[in-house]
């Protein structure tokens, strides 16, 4: 929370308080353009609210694939959302009375953005203080996250931790897998340590953004020889039938071996479409393996095979 923007549950809201609103905000200002901010901004704009998204970074979703983030920002703007990039919020306050009551968000450059409500989506911290962890010696990081190993054990024998408090990936699927591993390990069963490289994630904007494996920036930073193949969906038969105008499939593979190491899908229900790429990353399949599997025509999954085929390297 920003010191000058403490949520009051009425007009200055945290993301949990937002669910308690009984009427649609007339003008919702969303401070923060990460996953939470982008999802709520898109959802409330689709519901009919006027939305202003305030981002301190150059673009929406700064930690995500650049092509995907740029597409989502273009979609937001084309649908009438106001996106304020490179605009850091310093605080928010409620002004006026009665029917004139509203919120004002002050930006670092002195500008003031007015709206009926403001959602503060600038990050979250684990709620691990004063619940007894210190009393039994469970180690925590400086940020308050519980320290765990790859089988969900904490620093205290017999005590496990799963979910966002463990500071791994704040995803329900990861929390569920951590809990399953913890339970199996505690019962003495054989377990496979969690592998974050194979975790599929999804951002529930419209369209959705699904990712798995290495991101393109990570591959570049690792100086790995990799190949990028990308298929835009708007020209594909099934996409035309569905009225899709935005979206793509992008695969990352090792240049020499063709092994699939990551992928990005931007499309309606991308969360469902990412699974074949997740299997490819999990089982170290090559682009040729993926391209050789039959797909239904017309289908969106066919575009995954097509992107894989583009990564084929002809034998010399």
C-alpha positions as CSV (number, residue, x, y, z in Angstrom):
1,X,0.0,0.0,0.0
2,X,1.1,3.5,-0.7
3,X,1.3,5.6,2.5
4,X,-0.8,8.3,0.8
5,X,-3.4,5.9,-0.6
6,X,-4.6,3.7,2.2
7,X,-7.7,1.6,1.1
8,X,-10.9,2.6,2.9
9,X,-13.1,-0.1,1.3
10,X,-15.4,2.6,-0.1
11,X,-13.7,4.6,-2.8
12,X,-10.0,3.7,-2.3
13,X,-9.9,-0.1,-2.8
14,X,-7.6,-3.0,-2.6
15,X,-8.4,-5.9,-5.0
16,X,-10.1,-7.9,-2.3
17,X,-12.3,-4.9,-1.3
18,X,-13.3,-4.4,-4.9
19,X,-15.4,-7.6,-4.8
20,X,-17.6,-6.0,-2.1
21,X,-18.9,-3.2,-4.4
22,X,-22.6,-3.6,-5.0
23,X,-22.8,-1.1,-8.0
24,X,-20.5,-0.6,-11.0
25,X,-18.0,2.2,-10.6
26,X,-18.8,5.1,-12.9
27,X,-15.1,5.7,-13.4
28,X,-12.5,3.3,-12.0
29,X,-8.9,4.4,-11.8
30,X,-6.6,1.4,-11.6
31,X,-3.1,2.1,-10.2
32,X,-0.7,-0.6,-11.3
33,X,-0.4,-2.3,-14.7
34,X,0.8,-5.7,-13.6
35,X,-1.3,-8.8,-13.9
36,X,-3.8,-7.8,-11.2
37,X,-4.2,-4.3,-12.5
38,X,-4.5,-5.4,-16.1
39,X,-7.1,-8.1,-15.3
40,X,-9.3,-5.8,-13.3
41,X,-9.0,-2.9,-15.7
42,X,-10.0,-5.1,-18.6
43,X,-12.9,-6.8,-16.7
44,X,-14.5,-3.6,-15.4
45,X,-14.1,-1.9,-18.8
46,X,-15.9,-4.9,-20.3
47,X,-18.7,-4.5,-17.7
48,X,-19.2,-0.9,-18.9
49,X,-17.3,1.2,-16.5
50,X,-15.0,4.0,-17.7
51,X,-11.5,2.9,-16.8
52,X,-8.2,4.7,-16.5
53,X,-5.1,2.5,-16.1
54,X,-2.1,4.3,-14.5
55,X,1.2,2.6,-15.2
56,X,4.6,3.7,-13.9
57,X,6.3,1.6,-16.6
58,X,6.6,2.1,-20.4
59,X,3.8,-0.4,-21.1
60,X,1.1,-2.5,-19.6
61,X,2.3,-5.9,-18.1
62,X,6.0,-4.9,-18.0
63,X,7.1,-8.3,-16.8
64,X,5.4,-10.3,-19.6
65,X,6.3,-11.1,-23.2
66,X,6.7,-7.8,-25.0
67,X,4.7,-8.9,-28.1
68,X,1.8,-10.1,-25.9
69,X,1.9,-7.0,-23.6
70,X,1.9,-4.6,-26.6
71,X,-1.0,-6.4,-28.1
72,X,-3.1,-6.2,-24.9
73,X,-2.3,-2.5,-24.5
74,X,-3.4,-1.9,-28.1
75,X,-6.6,-3.8,-27.4
76,X,-7.2,-1.7,-24.3
77,X,-6.8,1.6,-26.1
78,X,-8.8,0.5,-29.1
79,X,-11.7,-0.4,-26.9
80,X,-11.8,3.0,-25.3
81,X,-9.7,2.5,-22.1
82,X,-7.4,5.4,-21.1
83,X,-3.9,4.0,-20.5
84,X,-1.4,6.4,-18.9
85,X,2.1,5.1,-19.3
86,X,5.2,6.3,-17.4
87,X,2.9,7.9,-14.9
88,X,3.8,7.1,-11.3
89,X,1.0,7.6,-8.7
90,X,2.0,9.2,-5.4
91,X,-1.3,9.0,-3.6
92,X,-5.1,9.0,-3.7
93,X,-7.6,10.8,-1.6
94,X,-11.4,11.2,-1.4
95,X,-12.6,14.7,-1.9
96,X,-16.1,16.4,-2.0
97,X,-19.2,15.4,-0.2
98,X,-22.5,13.8,-1.1
99,X,-23.1,13.5,-4.8
100,X,-19.9,15.4,-5.5
101,X,-17.7,12.9,-3.6
102,X,-15.0,11.4,-5.8
103,X,-11.3,10.3,-5.6
104,X,-8.3,12.2,-6.9
105,X,-5.0,10.4,-7.8
106,X,-1.9,12.5,-7.7
107,X,0.8,11.7,-10.1
108,X,4.5,12.3,-9.7
109,X,4.5,15.0,-12.4
110,X,1.8,16.9,-10.6
111,X,-1.2,15.8,-12.7
112,X,-4.4,14.8,-10.9
113,X,-6.6,12.1,-12.3
114,X,-10.2,12.2,-11.0
115,X,-12.7,9.2,-10.8
116,X,-15.4,7.7,-8.8
117,X,-13.2,4.9,-7.3
118,X,-9.6,3.8,-7.4
119,X,-8.1,0.3,-7.2
120,X,-4.6,0.2,-5.8
121,X,-2.9,-2.8,-7.5
122,X,0.7,-2.0,-6.9
123,X,1.7,-5.4,-5.3
124,X,1.1,-7.6,-2.3
125,X,3.0,-9.0,0.6
126,X,2.5,-12.3,2.4
127,X,0.3,-12.3,5.5
128,X,2.8,-14.3,7.7
129,X,3.2,-12.0,10.6
130,X,2.0,-12.9,14.1
131,X,0.6,-16.3,13.2
132,X,3.2,-18.3,15.3
133,X,5.9,-19.0,12.7
134,X,8.5,-17.1,14.7
135,X,7.6,-19.0,17.9
136,X,8.6,-22.3,16.4
137,X,11.5,-21.1,14.3
138,X,10.2,-21.2,10.7
139,X,12.6,-19.2,8.6
140,X,11.3,-16.3,6.5
141,X,12.8,-14.0,3.9
142,X,13.1,-10.3,4.3
143,X,9.9,-9.9,2.4
144,X,8.1,-12.1,4.8
145,X,7.8,-15.2,2.6
146,X,8.3,-18.6,4.1
147,X,11.5,-20.3,3.1
148,X,10.8,-23.7,1.5
149,X,12.7,-26.3,-0.5
150,X,11.6,-28.0,-3.7
151,X,9.4,-30.5,-1.8
152,X,7.7,-27.7,0.3
153,X,9.6,-28.3,3.5
154,X,10.2,-25.3,5.8
155,X,13.2,-24.9,8.1
156,X,11.3,-26.8,10.8
157,X,11.0,-30.6,10.6
158,X,7.4,-31.7,9.9
159,X,6.2,-28.2,8.9
160,X,5.4,-27.6,5.2
161,X,4.3,-24.5,3.4
162,X,2.4,-24.1,0.1
163,X,0.9,-21.3,-1.9
164,X,1.7,-17.6,-2.3
165,X,3.2,-17.4,1.2
166,X,6.1,-19.6,0.0
167,X,7.1,-17.0,-2.6
168,X,7.5,-19.4,-5.5
169,X,4.9,-18.5,-8.1
170,X,1.7,-16.8,-7.0
171,X,-0.5,-19.2,-9.0
172,X,-3.3,-21.5,-7.9
173,X,-1.8,-24.3,-10.0
174,X,1.6,-24.0,-8.3
175,X,-0.1,-23.8,-4.8
176,X,-2.0,-27.0,-5.6
177,X,1.1,-28.8,-6.7
178,X,3.1,-27.6,-3.7
179,X,0.3,-28.9,-1.4
180,X,0.2,-32.3,-3.2
181,X,4.0,-32.6,-3.0
182,X,4.0,-31.7,0.7
183,X,1.2,-34.2,1.5
184,X,2.9,-37.0,-0.4
185,X,6.3,-36.2,1.1
186,X,4.9,-36.1,4.7
187,X,3.3,-39.5,4.1
188,X,6.6,-41.0,3.0
189,X,5.7,-41.3,-0.7
190,X,8.1,-40.8,-3.6
191,X,7.8,-37.3,-4.9
192,X,9.3,-35.3,-7.8
193,X,10.5,-31.9,-6.8
194,X,8.6,-29.0,-8.3
195,X,10.1,-27.7,-11.6
196,X,9.2,-24.1,-12.2
197,X,10.5,-24.1,-15.7
198,X,7.4,-26.2,-16.7
199,X,4.8,-24.1,-15.0
200,X,2.1,-22.8,-17.3
201,X,0.7,-19.4,-16.4
202,X,-2.2,-17.4,-17.7
203,X,-3.3,-13.8,-17.5
204,X,-7.1,-13.5,-17.7
205,X,-7.4,-10.4,-19.9
206,X,-9.4,-10.4,-23.1
207,X,-7.8,-12.0,-25.0
208,X,-5.9,-14.1,-22.5
209,X,-2.1,-14.5,-22.4
210,X,-0.7,-17.9,-21.6
211,X,3.0,-18.7,-21.2
212,X,5.2,-21.7,-20.3
213,X,8.9,-22.3,-20.1
214,X,11.6,-19.8,-20.9
215,X,10.6,-16.2,-21.8
216,X,12.2,-14.6,-24.8
217,X,14.1,-12.1,-22.6
218,X,15.4,-14.9,-20.4
219,X,16.8,-16.7,-23.5
220,X,18.4,-13.6,-24.7
221,X,20.0,-12.9,-21.3
222,X,21.3,-16.5,-21.2
223,X,23.0,-16.0,-24.5
224,X,21.4,-19.2,-25.7
225,X,21.1,-20.0,-29.4
226,X,17.3,-20.1,-29.9
227,X,14.8,-19.8,-32.6
228,X,11.5,-17.9,-32.5
229,X,8.6,-18.9,-34.7
230,X,5.3,-16.9,-34.6
231,X,1.9,-17.3,-36.2
232,X,-0.7,-14.5,-36.1
233,X,-4.2,-16.0,-35.7
234,X,-6.3,-13.4,-37.4
235,X,-5.8,-15.0,-40.9
236,X,-6.4,-18.6,-39.8
237,X,-9.7,-20.3,-40.8
238,X,-10.9,-21.1,-37.3
239,X,-10.0,-17.7,-36.0
240,X,-12.1,-16.1,-38.8
241,X,-15.0,-18.4,-37.9
242,X,-14.7,-17.3,-34.3
243,X,-14.5,-13.6,-35.2
244,X,-11.0,-13.3,-33.7
245,X,-9.1,-10.2,-34.6
246,X,-6.2,-10.4,-32.2
247,X,-3.9,-13.2,-31.1
248,X,-0.8,-15.2,-31.9
249,X,1.1,-18.4,-31.1
250,X,4.9,-18.0,-30.5
251,X,7.3,-20.9,-29.8
252,X,10.9,-20.8,-28.6
253,X,13.2,-23.7,-29.5
254,X,16.9,-24.5,-29.3
255,X,18.4,-23.7,-32.7
256,X,20.7,-26.8,-32.8
257,X,18.4,-29.5,-31.4
258,X,14.9,-28.0,-32.1
259,X,13.9,-28.8,-28.5
260,X,10.9,-26.7,-27.5
261,X,11.9,-24.6,-24.4
262,X,8.9,-22.1,-24.2
263,X,5.9,-20.6,-25.7
264,X,3.4,-17.8,-25.6
265,X,-0.3,-17.8,-26.8
266,X,-2.5,-14.8,-27.0
267,X,-6.1,-15.8,-27.8
268,X,-9.5,-16.4,-26.2
269,X,-9.1,-19.3,-23.8
270,X,-5.3,-19.3,-24.2
271,X,-5.3,-21.0,-20.8
272,X,-6.7,-24.1,-22.6
273,X,-4.5,-23.9,-25.7
274,X,-1.2,-23.7,-23.8
275,X,-1.3,-27.3,-22.7
276,X,0.2,-28.9,-25.8
277,X,3.2,-26.6,-25.5
278,X,3.4,-27.4,-21.8
279,X,3.7,-31.1,-22.7
280,X,6.4,-30.3,-25.2
281,X,8.4,-28.3,-22.6
282,X,7.8,-30.9,-19.9
283,X,8.9,-33.9,-22.1
284,X,11.6,-32.1,-24.1
285,X,9.8,-32.6,-27.4
286,X,11.3,-31.0,-30.5
287,X,9.5,-28.7,-33.0
288,X,9.4,-31.7,-35.4
289,X,7.7,-33.9,-32.7
290,X,5.0,-31.2,-32.3
291,X,4.6,-30.6,-36.0
292,X,4.2,-34.3,-36.7
293,X,1.2,-34.8,-34.5
294,X,-2.2,-34.5,-36.3
295,X,-4.4,-31.6,-35.5
296,X,-8.1,-31.0,-36.3
297,X,-8.7,-28.7,-39.2
298,X,-9.9,-26.0,-38.8
299,X,-8.7,-25.5,-35.2
300,X,-6.6,-23.1,-33.1
301,X,-4.3,-25.9,-32.0
302,X,-3.5,-26.4,-35.7
303,X,-1.7,-23.0,-35.5
304,X,0.6,-24.5,-32.7
305,X,1.6,-27.3,-35.1
306,X,2.1,-24.7,-37.9
307,X,4.4,-22.6,-35.7
308,X,6.3,-25.7,-34.8
309,X,6.7,-26.6,-38.5
310,X,8.2,-23.2,-39.1
311,X,11.0,-24.1,-36.7
312,X,12.1,-27.2,-38.6
313,X,15.7,-27.2,-39.7
314,X,16.4,-29.0,-42.9
315,X,18.9,-31.8,-42.6
316,X,22.1,-31.2,-44.6
